[in-house]
């Protein structure tokens, strides 16, 4: 079985390609992404459908969005992804770039939970045109 860092890479690759079948195969049955309460796309996004809905909501606020991984740190059932988030606001056309760290948790060889920590959630809210 692949190590957890490889599972992160595999999931992100499948997501970029729109391979929902592969994405679903990598997700635990209790999968959830938790987004900060202050963001327009706040809350729990459960399962593959929740993840795809979250991506759709993010792309209503931003375009040319990228997450470039700088480093992954793994310990047990956890991988911390150190990355840079960049893109452009659809609200005011402002380009942005900021650090984001994501905690990926695994269970039974599958992705259980993703919790992102953005460097500046207030700026993301402003770039998105305000709170939800």
PyMOL commands that place a pseudoatom at each C-alpha (Angstrom):
pseudoatom trace, name=CA, resn=UNK, resi=1, chain=A, elem=C, hetatm=0, pos=[0.000, 0.000, 0.000]
pseudoatom trace, name=CA, resn=UNK, resi=2, chain=A, elem=C, hetatm=0, pos=[1.192, 3.537, -0.761]
pseudoatom trace, name=CA, resn=UNK, resi=3, chain=A, elem=C, hetatm=0, pos=[2.412, 5.746, 2.048]
pseudoatom trace, name=CA, resn=UNK, resi=4, chain=A, elem=C, hetatm=0, pos=[0.226, 8.649, 3.134]
pseudoatom trace, name=CA, resn=UNK, resi=5, chain=A, elem=C, hetatm=0, pos=[2.277, 11.308, 1.317]
pseudoatom trace, name=CA, resn=UNK, resi=6, chain=A, elem=C, hetatm=0, pos=[1.790, 9.348, -1.897]
pseudoatom trace, name=CA, resn=UNK, resi=7, chain=A, elem=C, hetatm=0, pos=[-1.963, 9.238, -1.203]
pseudoatom trace, name=CA, resn=UNK, resi=8, chain=A, elem=C, hetatm=0, pos=[-1.981, 13.053, -0.936]
pseudoatom trace, name=CA, resn=UNK, resi=9, chain=A, elem=C, hetatm=0, pos=[-0.178, 13.304, -4.287]
pseudoatom trace, name=CA, resn=UNK, resi=10, chain=A, elem=C, hetatm=0, pos=[-2.517, 10.739, -5.856]
pseudoatom trace, name=CA, resn=UNK, resi=11, chain=A, elem=C, hetatm=0, pos=[-5.636, 12.556, -4.642]
pseudoatom trace, name=CA, resn=UNK, resi=12, chain=A, elem=C, hetatm=0, pos=[-4.434, 15.971, -5.809]
pseudoatom trace, name=CA, resn=UNK, resi=13, chain=A, elem=C, hetatm=0, pos=[-3.460, 14.535, -9.192]
pseudoatom trace, name=CA, resn=UNK, resi=14, chain=A, elem=C, hetatm=0, pos=[-6.871, 12.879, -9.575]
pseudoatom trace, name=CA, resn=UNK, resi=15, chain=A, elem=C, hetatm=0, pos=[-8.556, 16.140, -8.557]
pseudoatom trace, name=CA, resn=UNK, resi=16, chain=A, elem=C, hetatm=0, pos=[-6.624, 18.143, -11.170]
pseudoatom trace, name=CA, resn=UNK, resi=17, chain=A, elem=C, hetatm=0, pos=[-7.608, 15.591, -13.827]
pseudoatom trace, name=CA, resn=UNK, resi=18, chain=A, elem=C, hetatm=0, pos=[-11.242, 15.486, -12.708]
pseudoatom trace, name=CA, resn=UNK, resi=19, chain=A, elem=C, hetatm=0, pos=[-10.953, 11.734, -12.065]
pseudoatom trace, name=CA, resn=UNK, resi=20, chain=A, elem=C, hetatm=0, pos=[-13.773, 11.430, -9.537]
pseudoatom trace, name=CA, resn=UNK, resi=21, chain=A, elem=C, hetatm=0, pos=[-13.639, 7.628, -9.611]
pseudoatom trace, name=CA, resn=UNK, resi=22, chain=A, elem=C, hetatm=0, pos=[-10.008, 7.651, -8.438]
pseudoatom trace, name=CA, resn=UNK, resi=23, chain=A, elem=C, hetatm=0, pos=[-10.748, 10.385, -5.892]
pseudoatom trace, name=CA, resn=UNK, resi=24, chain=A, elem=C, hetatm=0, pos=[-13.608, 8.339, -4.423]
pseudoatom trace, name=CA, resn=UNK, resi=25, chain=A, elem=C, hetatm=0, pos=[-11.351, 5.284, -4.156]
pseudoatom trace, name=CA, resn=UNK, resi=26, chain=A, elem=C, hetatm=0, pos=[-8.879, 7.265, -2.021]
pseudoatom trace, name=CA, resn=UNK, resi=27, chain=A, elem=C, hetatm=0, pos=[-11.459, 8.659, 0.418]
pseudoatom trace, name=CA, resn=UNK, resi=28, chain=A, elem=C, hetatm=0, pos=[-12.536, 7.061, 3.677]
pseudoatom trace, name=CA, resn=UNK, resi=29, chain=A, elem=C, hetatm=0, pos=[-16.291, 6.573, 4.078]
pseudoatom trace, name=CA, resn=UNK, resi=30, chain=A, elem=C, hetatm=0, pos=[-16.260, 9.286, 6.814]
pseudoatom trace, name=CA, resn=UNK, resi=31, chain=A, elem=C, hetatm=0, pos=[-14.192, 11.780, 4.763]
pseudoatom trace, name=CA, resn=UNK, resi=32, chain=A, elem=C, hetatm=0, pos=[-14.629, 15.463, 5.586]
pseudoatom trace, name=CA, resn=UNK, resi=33, chain=A, elem=C, hetatm=0, pos=[-12.939, 18.787, 4.789]
pseudoatom trace, name=CA, resn=UNK, resi=34, chain=A, elem=C, hetatm=0, pos=[-13.266, 21.419, 7.535]
pseudoatom trace, name=CA, resn=UNK, resi=35, chain=A, elem=C, hetatm=0, pos=[-13.066, 25.053, 6.382]
pseudoatom trace, name=CA, resn=UNK, resi=36, chain=A, elem=C, hetatm=0, pos=[-12.724, 28.026, 8.764]
pseudoatom trace, name=CA, resn=UNK, resi=37, chain=A, elem=C, hetatm=0, pos=[-16.001, 29.541, 9.999]
pseudoatom trace, name=CA, resn=UNK, resi=38, chain=A, elem=C, hetatm=0, pos=[-15.002, 33.001, 8.741]
pseudoatom trace, name=CA, resn=UNK, resi=39, chain=A, elem=C, hetatm=0, pos=[-14.747, 31.924, 5.094]
pseudoatom trace, name=CA, resn=UNK, resi=40, chain=A, elem=C, hetatm=0, pos=[-17.558, 32.162, 2.517]
pseudoatom trace, name=CA, resn=UNK, resi=41, chain=A, elem=C, hetatm=0, pos=[-17.278, 28.376, 2.069]
pseudoatom trace, name=CA, resn=UNK, resi=42, chain=A, elem=C, hetatm=0, pos=[-17.133, 27.621, 5.815]
pseudoatom trace, name=CA, resn=UNK, resi=43, chain=A, elem=C, hetatm=0, pos=[-18.048, 24.401, 7.511]
pseudoatom trace, name=CA, resn=UNK, resi=44, chain=A, elem=C, hetatm=0, pos=[-17.888, 20.667, 7.030]
pseudoatom trace, name=CA, resn=UNK, resi=45, chain=A, elem=C, hetatm=0, pos=[-17.836, 19.271, 3.517]
pseudoatom trace, name=CA, resn=UNK, resi=46, chain=A, elem=C, hetatm=0, pos=[-18.492, 15.526, 3.726]
pseudoatom trace, name=CA, resn=UNK, resi=47, chain=A, elem=C, hetatm=0, pos=[-17.715, 12.836, 1.197]
pseudoatom trace, name=CA, resn=UNK, resi=48, chain=A, elem=C, hetatm=0, pos=[-16.722, 13.223, -2.432]
pseudoatom trace, name=CA, resn=UNK, resi=49, chain=A, elem=C, hetatm=0, pos=[-19.850, 15.251, -3.208]
pseudoatom trace, name=CA, resn=UNK, resi=50, chain=A, elem=C, hetatm=0, pos=[-19.036, 17.638, -0.361]
pseudoatom trace, name=CA, resn=UNK, resi=51, chain=A, elem=C, hetatm=0, pos=[-15.483, 18.044, -1.633]
pseudoatom trace, name=CA, resn=UNK, resi=52, chain=A, elem=C, hetatm=0, pos=[-16.658, 18.701, -5.193]
pseudoatom trace, name=CA, resn=UNK, resi=53, chain=A, elem=C, hetatm=0, pos=[-19.219, 21.208, -3.889]
pseudoatom trace, name=CA, resn=UNK, resi=54, chain=A, elem=C, hetatm=0, pos=[-16.480, 22.986, -1.933]
pseudoatom trace, name=CA, resn=UNK, resi=55, chain=A, elem=C, hetatm=0, pos=[-14.273, 23.219, -5.025]
pseudoatom trace, name=CA, resn=UNK, resi=56, chain=A, elem=C, hetatm=0, pos=[-17.195, 24.667, -6.986]
pseudoatom trace, name=CA, resn=UNK, resi=57, chain=A, elem=C, hetatm=0, pos=[-17.826, 27.281, -4.255]
pseudoatom trace, name=CA, resn=UNK, resi=58, chain=A, elem=C, hetatm=0, pos=[-14.148, 28.274, -4.146]
pseudoatom trace, name=CA, resn=UNK, resi=59, chain=A, elem=C, hetatm=0, pos=[-14.132, 28.766, -7.915]
pseudoatom trace, name=CA, resn=UNK, resi=60, chain=A, elem=C, hetatm=0, pos=[-17.149, 31.098, -7.685]
pseudoatom trace, name=CA, resn=UNK, resi=61, chain=A, elem=C, hetatm=0, pos=[-14.908, 33.494, -5.705]
pseudoatom trace, name=CA, resn=UNK, resi=62, chain=A, elem=C, hetatm=0, pos=[-11.494, 32.921, -7.272]
pseudoatom trace, name=CA, resn=UNK, resi=63, chain=A, elem=C, hetatm=0, pos=[-9.943, 32.023, -10.612]
pseudoatom trace, name=CA, resn=UNK, resi=64, chain=A, elem=C, hetatm=0, pos=[-6.520, 30.779, -11.660]
pseudoatom trace, name=CA, resn=UNK, resi=65, chain=A, elem=C, hetatm=0, pos=[-6.348, 29.140, -8.233]
pseudoatom trace, name=CA, resn=UNK, resi=66, chain=A, elem=C, hetatm=0, pos=[-3.293, 27.024, -7.453]
pseudoatom trace, name=CA, resn=UNK, resi=67, chain=A, elem=C, hetatm=0, pos=[-1.950, 25.223, -4.434]
pseudoatom trace, name=CA, resn=UNK, resi=68, chain=A, elem=C, hetatm=0, pos=[1.775, 24.640, -4.829]
pseudoatom trace, name=CA, resn=UNK, resi=69, chain=A, elem=C, hetatm=0, pos=[3.186, 22.184, -2.317]
pseudoatom trace, name=CA, resn=UNK, resi=70, chain=A, elem=C, hetatm=0, pos=[6.528, 23.190, -0.817]
pseudoatom trace, name=CA, resn=UNK, resi=71, chain=A, elem=C, hetatm=0, pos=[6.910, 20.294, 1.601]
pseudoatom trace, name=CA, resn=UNK, resi=72, chain=A, elem=C, hetatm=0, pos=[5.041, 17.384, 3.171]
pseudoatom trace, name=CA, resn=UNK, resi=73, chain=A, elem=C, hetatm=0, pos=[5.727, 16.143, 6.684]
pseudoatom trace, name=CA, resn=UNK, resi=74, chain=A, elem=C, hetatm=0, pos=[4.392, 12.746, 7.729]
pseudoatom trace, name=CA, resn=UNK, resi=75, chain=A, elem=C, hetatm=0, pos=[4.013, 11.127, 11.129]
pseudoatom trace, name=CA, resn=UNK, resi=76, chain=A, elem=C, hetatm=0, pos=[1.790, 8.123, 11.701]
pseudoatom trace, name=CA, resn=UNK, resi=77, chain=A, elem=C, hetatm=0, pos=[-1.670, 8.734, 10.258]
pseudoatom trace, name=CA, resn=UNK, resi=78, chain=A, elem=C, hetatm=0, pos=[-1.081, 12.457, 9.652]
pseudoatom trace, name=CA, resn=UNK, resi=79, chain=A, elem=C, hetatm=0, pos=[0.498, 14.419, 6.805]
pseudoatom trace, name=CA, resn=UNK, resi=80, chain=A, elem=C, hetatm=0, pos=[1.052, 18.168, 7.083]
pseudoatom trace, name=CA, resn=UNK, resi=81, chain=A, elem=C, hetatm=0, pos=[1.183, 19.876, 3.699]
pseudoatom trace, name=CA, resn=UNK, resi=82, chain=A, elem=C, hetatm=0, pos=[3.087, 23.182, 3.590]
pseudoatom trace, name=CA, resn=UNK, resi=83, chain=A, elem=C, hetatm=0, pos=[1.944, 25.039, 0.502]
pseudoatom trace, name=CA, resn=UNK, resi=84, chain=A, elem=C, hetatm=0, pos=[1.402, 28.364, -1.221]
pseudoatom trace, name=CA, resn=UNK, resi=85, chain=A, elem=C, hetatm=0, pos=[-2.103, 29.337, -2.309]
pseudoatom trace, name=CA, resn=UNK, resi=86, chain=A, elem=C, hetatm=0, pos=[-2.367, 31.722, -5.232]
pseudoatom trace, name=CA, resn=UNK, resi=87, chain=A, elem=C, hetatm=0, pos=[-5.003, 32.972, -7.602]
pseudoatom trace, name=CA, resn=UNK, resi=88, chain=A, elem=C, hetatm=0, pos=[-7.073, 35.968, -8.588]
pseudoatom trace, name=CA, resn=UNK, resi=89, chain=A, elem=C, hetatm=0, pos=[-10.228, 37.403, -7.039]
pseudoatom trace, name=CA, resn=UNK, resi=90, chain=A, elem=C, hetatm=0, pos=[-13.354, 37.340, -9.202]
pseudoatom trace, name=CA, resn=UNK, resi=91, chain=A, elem=C, hetatm=0, pos=[-14.687, 40.168, -7.008]
pseudoatom trace, name=CA, resn=UNK, resi=92, chain=A, elem=C, hetatm=0, pos=[-11.959, 42.767, -7.637]
pseudoatom trace, name=CA, resn=UNK, resi=93, chain=A, elem=C, hetatm=0, pos=[-9.483, 41.034, -10.000]
pseudoatom trace, name=CA, resn=UNK, resi=94, chain=A, elem=C, hetatm=0, pos=[-6.714, 41.294, -7.383]
pseudoatom trace, name=CA, resn=UNK, resi=95, chain=A, elem=C, hetatm=0, pos=[-3.994, 38.657, -7.559]
pseudoatom trace, name=CA, resn=UNK, resi=96, chain=A, elem=C, hetatm=0, pos=[-3.049, 36.994, -4.285]
pseudoatom trace, name=CA, resn=UNK, resi=97, chain=A, elem=C, hetatm=0, pos=[-0.518, 34.605, -2.858]
pseudoatom trace, name=CA, resn=UNK, resi=98, chain=A, elem=C, hetatm=0, pos=[-0.280, 33.340, 0.716]
pseudoatom trace, name=CA, resn=UNK, resi=99, chain=A, elem=C, hetatm=0, pos=[0.923, 30.400, 2.762]
pseudoatom trace, name=CA, resn=UNK, resi=100, chain=A, elem=C, hetatm=0, pos=[-1.559, 27.650, 3.544]
pseudoatom trace, name=CA, resn=UNK, resi=101, chain=A, elem=C, hetatm=0, pos=[-0.938, 24.551, 5.602]
pseudoatom trace, name=CA, resn=UNK, resi=102, chain=A, elem=C, hetatm=0, pos=[-3.225, 21.540, 5.441]
pseudoatom trace, name=CA, resn=UNK, resi=103, chain=A, elem=C, hetatm=0, pos=[-3.490, 18.726, 7.953]
pseudoatom trace, name=CA, resn=UNK, resi=104, chain=A, elem=C, hetatm=0, pos=[-4.467, 15.480, 6.216]
pseudoatom trace, name=CA, resn=UNK, resi=105, chain=A, elem=C, hetatm=0, pos=[-5.554, 12.621, 8.474]
pseudoatom trace, name=CA, resn=UNK, resi=106, chain=A, elem=C, hetatm=0, pos=[-5.801, 8.994, 7.383]
pseudoatom trace, name=CA, resn=UNK, resi=107, chain=A, elem=C, hetatm=0, pos=[-7.633, 5.897, 8.582]
pseudoatom trace, name=CA, resn=UNK, resi=108, chain=A, elem=C, hetatm=0, pos=[-7.646, 2.401, 7.135]
pseudoatom trace, name=CA, resn=UNK, resi=109, chain=A, elem=C, hetatm=0, pos=[-5.309, 3.483, 4.314]
pseudoatom trace, name=CA, resn=UNK, resi=110, chain=A, elem=C, hetatm=0, pos=[-7.651, 6.221, 3.078]
pseudoatom trace, name=CA, resn=UNK, resi=111, chain=A, elem=C, hetatm=0, pos=[-8.021, 9.983, 3.453]
pseudoatom trace, name=CA, resn=UNK, resi=112, chain=A, elem=C, hetatm=0, pos=[-10.246, 10.697, 6.458]
pseudoatom trace, name=CA, resn=UNK, resi=113, chain=A, elem=C, hetatm=0, pos=[-10.005, 14.448, 7.009]
pseudoatom trace, name=CA, resn=UNK, resi=114, chain=A, elem=C, hetatm=0, pos=[-8.432, 17.584, 5.547]
pseudoatom trace, name=CA, resn=UNK, resi=115, chain=A, elem=C, hetatm=0, pos=[-8.194, 20.754, 7.631]
pseudoatom trace, name=CA, resn=UNK, resi=116, chain=A, elem=C, hetatm=0, pos=[-6.645, 23.802, 5.893]
pseudoatom trace, name=CA, resn=UNK, resi=117, chain=A, elem=C, hetatm=0, pos=[-5.058, 26.673, 7.852]
pseudoatom trace, name=CA, resn=UNK, resi=118, chain=A, elem=C, hetatm=0, pos=[-4.796, 29.840, 5.759]
pseudoatom trace, name=CA, resn=UNK, resi=119, chain=A, elem=C, hetatm=0, pos=[-2.280, 32.552, 6.648]
pseudoatom trace, name=CA, resn=UNK, resi=120, chain=A, elem=C, hetatm=0, pos=[-4.888, 35.337, 6.299]
pseudoatom trace, name=CA, resn=UNK, resi=121, chain=A, elem=C, hetatm=0, pos=[-8.557, 34.336, 6.266]
pseudoatom trace, name=CA, resn=UNK, resi=122, chain=A, elem=C, hetatm=0, pos=[-9.648, 37.993, 6.532]
pseudoatom trace, name=CA, resn=UNK, resi=123, chain=A, elem=C, hetatm=0, pos=[-7.888, 38.730, 3.248]
pseudoatom trace, name=CA, resn=UNK, resi=124, chain=A, elem=C, hetatm=0, pos=[-9.533, 35.727, 1.587]
pseudoatom trace, name=CA, resn=UNK, resi=125, chain=A, elem=C, hetatm=0, pos=[-12.950, 36.980, 2.728]
pseudoatom trace, name=CA, resn=UNK, resi=126, chain=A, elem=C, hetatm=0, pos=[-12.214, 40.453, 1.316]
pseudoatom trace, name=CA, resn=UNK, resi=127, chain=A, elem=C, hetatm=0, pos=[-10.960, 38.962, -1.949]
pseudoatom trace, name=CA, resn=UNK, resi=128, chain=A, elem=C, hetatm=0, pos=[-14.161, 36.915, -2.177]
pseudoatom trace, name=CA, resn=UNK, resi=129, chain=A, elem=C, hetatm=0, pos=[-16.287, 40.042, -1.776]
pseudoatom trace, name=CA, resn=UNK, resi=130, chain=A, elem=C, hetatm=0, pos=[-17.268, 39.583, 1.866]
pseudoatom trace, name=CA, resn=UNK, resi=131, chain=A, elem=C, hetatm=0, pos=[-18.548, 36.929, 4.225]
pseudoatom trace, name=CA, resn=UNK, resi=132, chain=A, elem=C, hetatm=0, pos=[-20.981, 34.196, 3.291]
for i in range(1, 132): cmd.bond("trace and resi %d" % i, "trace and resi %d" % (i + 1))
show_as sticks, trace
zoom trace
